[in-house]
């Protein structure tokens, strides 16, 4: 099986109880095409680039159910930590990683840890990771500089932050993001250009449908 390390007094989180539904939506090609004009394969490709960028320790921040990354983590040999606020999400991630692992007998590989924590108050020493991945994360935070600073603080010299988030590049996506924003699920909608500027205009920035992908260097 797997152990979830917790650094929170309150084990509850907004996505507790909804992990299975979230997992199905993120994995669904139909949902992603209709809602966001993109595809789960794009998420997996960005994650694969991040995981393949180095051999040192890797942090996936706000990993959720690891819908796009479970298999990648299972076959990678990098020391890896998945962090999320929701214990239910991490349990779902553990199930998916264990199912993808070879000869794991229902367990996740020894190089993978599951940690319940707030991404803005991570319980790790500064500079501990050579790669930080935040997949589908940027649109959740109003204060992007605070998010980027918290994640960059985890990077070792020469490390890179791979950050992705939804952007309002279609009318449908803007309406959907506005609904989610009013429900308190996401930050106010941003266009790709607004996100690019908010991130300091990183050179490595692209969009696929309504998902934007950026790579930022350690400071």
ABEGO torsion letter per residue (X at the ends): XBBBBBABABABBAABGAAAAAAAAAABAAAAAAAAGBBAAAAAAAAAAAAAABABBBBBBGAEAGAAAAAAAAABABBBBBBBABAAAAAAAAAAAAAABBGAGGBBBAABBBBBBBAABBABBBGABABBBBBGAAAABABAAAAAAAAAAABBBGBBBBBBBBBBABAAAAAAAAAAAAAGABBBBBBAAAAAAAAGGBABBBBBEABBBBBBBBX
